[in-house]
Amino acid sequence: MSTSAAAGNHSYKVVEVVGSSDKGSDDAVRNAIADASGSLHHLAWFEVVNQRGHIEDGKVAHFQVTLKIGFRIEK
């Protein structure tokens, strides 16, 4: 088996994380991943599963994005 094929055989654990930002949903995603990387290792992928926001005085006050984040399980 080639090295590149062997490198693709991994198992992953998935956690759900909610990131928030007053700047936008992209920033909320980045905040969630940055915070998760502080306690989780080998982060590999993410999936946005929900987006919502908070409205104050007729304007968007902040964004919340729910992510599923996959990280590789160490052997």
Secondary structure, DSSP 8 states (H G I E B T S, - for coil): --HHHHHT---EEEEEEEEEESS-HHHHHHHHHHHHHTT--SEEEEEEEEEEEEEETTEEEEEEEEEEEEEE---
